[in-house]
Amino acid sequence: MGSPPVSPTRAPDPHDGIGVTPGTVAAGDPDAAARWRAERQEAAAAHGEALERRRRADSDRARGMLAELVARALRDGPEPVPLRTVDPDGRRTYRTGLRGWYLRRDHRVAVGTDGEYYVLVRPGGLLGALRRYEPAASDPPLVIGSGGRDGESIDLADAVARVLSGE
């Protein structure tokens, strides 16, 4: 369950990561804790960079899917509709200058005729209702609503198929 005990006859290996903390390495070497922290920071940075590369690759794939959706829909239908933003509670909608296709039934995300992905939830409150709000394009995900409650996420491929079928 926990880390195995560090052998009293062998010094902890800072590279195996088992039972090694700044306190366990620093006992015999004052620079060990600093090296350990630097190694952990490098590992965390490398992990973050790998996640960002994957997110960009996924977004590029999603952009290709949206470009195909726009091309097919403009050629074969359905016709684009005026897109509206929605309050966070979903009760009121507001016009935008955009046209496109809603990717979710709750009309919270859409693809515009420009091929861009839009999150259509506007800031809430009285000030949000009084200000003009034009949604900005964002990076499209491969799964819309990922990390949300059960039943609220949908694969982009399924959303594209639903739009093209006229649903």
C-alpha positions as CSV (number, residue, x, y, z in Angstrom):
1,M,0.0,0.0,0.0
2,G,2.6,2.6,1.0
3,S,6.2,2.9,-0.1
4,P,8.5,0.0,0.9
5,P,10.8,1.0,3.8
6,V,14.2,2.3,2.8
7,S,16.9,-0.2,3.6
8,P,19.2,1.0,6.4
9,T,22.2,-0.5,4.6
10,R,21.5,1.2,1.3
11,A,21.1,4.9,0.7
12,P,17.9,5.8,-1.1
13,D,18.2,6.1,-4.9
14,P,16.8,9.5,-5.9
15,H,16.0,8.1,-9.3
16,D,13.8,5.2,-8.3
17,G,11.2,7.5,-6.7
18,I,10.4,4.8,-4.0
19,G,10.5,6.2,-0.5
20,V,12.4,9.2,-1.7
21,T,11.3,12.6,-0.4
22,P,13.4,15.7,0.2
23,G,13.6,14.7,3.9
24,T,14.9,11.2,3.2
25,V,17.6,12.3,0.8
26,A,18.7,15.5,2.6
27,A,19.9,13.6,5.7
28,G,23.2,12.8,4.1
29,D,23.5,15.4,1.4
30,P,22.5,19.0,1.8
31,D,22.1,19.5,-2.0
32,A,20.0,16.4,-2.4
33,A,16.7,18.1,-1.5
34,A,17.3,20.8,-4.1
35,R,18.2,18.3,-6.7
36,W,15.1,16.2,-5.9
37,R,12.9,19.3,-6.2
38,A,14.5,20.3,-9.5
39,E,14.0,16.7,-10.8
40,R,10.3,16.8,-9.7
41,Q,9.8,20.2,-11.4
42,E,11.4,18.9,-14.6
43,A,9.2,15.8,-14.6
44,A,6.1,17.9,-13.9
45,A,7.0,20.3,-16.8
46,A,7.6,17.4,-19.2
47,H,4.2,15.9,-18.2
48,G,2.5,19.3,-18.7
49,E,4.1,19.7,-22.1
50,A,3.0,16.2,-23.2
51,L,-0.5,16.9,-22.1
52,E,-0.5,20.2,-24.1
53,R,0.8,18.4,-27.2
54,R,-2.0,15.8,-27.0
55,R,-4.6,18.5,-26.5
56,R,-3.3,20.4,-29.6
57,A,-3.3,17.2,-31.6
58,D,-6.9,16.4,-30.5
59,S,-8.0,19.9,-31.3
60,D,-6.4,19.7,-34.8
61,R,-8.3,16.4,-35.4
62,A,-11.5,18.1,-34.2
63,R,-10.9,21.1,-36.5
64,G,-10.7,18.7,-39.4
65,M,-14.0,17.1,-38.4
66,L,-15.7,20.5,-38.1
67,A,-14.3,21.6,-41.5
68,E,-15.8,18.5,-43.1
69,L,-19.1,19.2,-41.3
70,V,-19.3,22.7,-42.6
71,A,-18.4,21.7,-46.2
72,R,-21.0,18.9,-46.3
73,A,-23.7,20.9,-44.6
74,L,-23.2,23.9,-46.9
75,R,-23.3,21.6,-49.9
76,D,-26.1,19.1,-48.8
77,G,-27.8,20.7,-45.8
78,P,-29.1,21.3,-43.3
79,E,-29.1,25.0,-43.7
80,P,-27.2,27.0,-41.0
81,V,-29.3,28.9,-38.5
82,P,-28.7,32.1,-36.6
83,L,-26.7,31.2,-33.4
84,R,-27.8,32.6,-30.1
85,T,-25.9,32.8,-26.8
86,V,-27.6,31.4,-23.7
87,D,-27.5,32.5,-20.0
88,P,-25.8,30.0,-17.6
89,D,-29.2,28.9,-16.4
90,G,-30.4,28.3,-19.9
91,R,-33.5,30.4,-19.7
92,R,-32.7,33.5,-21.8
93,T,-31.1,33.6,-25.2
94,Y,-29.5,36.5,-27.1
95,R,-28.7,37.1,-30.7
96,T,-25.2,37.0,-32.2
97,G,-24.0,37.8,-35.6
98,L,-23.1,34.2,-36.2
99,R,-24.7,31.5,-38.3
100,G,-24.0,27.8,-38.0
101,W,-25.1,24.5,-36.4
102,Y,-25.6,23.6,-32.8
103,L,-23.6,20.6,-31.7
104,R,-25.6,19.9,-28.5
105,R,-29.3,19.8,-28.0
106,D,-29.0,22.4,-25.2
107,H,-27.5,24.9,-27.8
108,R,-24.5,25.7,-25.6
109,V,-21.9,24.9,-28.3
110,A,-21.9,25.2,-32.0
111,V,-19.8,25.4,-35.2
112,G,-20.1,28.5,-37.2
113,T,-20.2,28.7,-41.0
114,D,-16.6,29.8,-40.7
115,G,-15.7,26.4,-39.3
116,E,-14.9,27.7,-35.8
117,Y,-16.1,26.1,-32.6
118,Y,-18.1,28.4,-30.3
119,V,-19.1,28.0,-26.6
120,L,-22.4,30.0,-26.5
121,V,-22.8,30.4,-22.8
122,R,-22.6,34.1,-21.9
123,P,-21.6,35.6,-18.6
124,G,-24.5,35.7,-16.1
125,G,-25.9,38.3,-14.0
126,L,-27.5,41.7,-14.7
127,L,-24.3,43.2,-16.1
128,G,-23.9,40.2,-18.4
129,A,-27.4,40.7,-19.7
130,L,-26.9,44.4,-20.4
131,R,-23.6,44.1,-22.2
132,R,-23.3,43.0,-25.9
133,Y,-21.5,39.7,-26.0
134,E,-20.1,38.1,-29.1
135,P,-18.7,34.6,-28.4
136,A,-15.1,34.1,-29.4
137,A,-13.9,31.0,-31.2
138,S,-12.2,28.3,-29.1
139,D,-10.2,25.2,-29.6
140,P,-12.6,22.3,-30.3
141,P,-12.4,19.2,-28.2
142,L,-12.9,15.6,-29.4
143,V,-15.4,15.1,-26.6
144,I,-17.9,17.9,-25.9
145,G,-18.6,18.3,-22.2
146,S,-15.8,16.0,-21.1
147,G,-15.5,16.1,-17.3
148,G,-19.2,17.1,-16.9
149,R,-21.9,15.1,-15.2
150,D,-22.9,11.7,-16.6
151,G,-24.9,12.0,-19.8
152,E,-23.7,15.5,-20.6
153,S,-20.7,14.6,-22.8
154,I,-20.9,13.6,-26.4
155,D,-18.2,12.6,-28.9
156,L,-17.7,15.2,-31.5
157,A,-18.1,12.6,-34.2
158,D,-21.6,11.7,-32.8
159,A,-22.5,15.4,-32.7
160,V,-21.4,15.9,-36.3
161,A,-23.4,12.9,-37.4
162,R,-26.4,14.2,-35.6
163,V,-26.2,17.6,-37.3
164,L,-25.7,16.1,-40.8
165,S,-28.7,13.8,-40.2
166,G,-30.9,16.9,-39.6
167,E,-31.6,16.2,-35.9
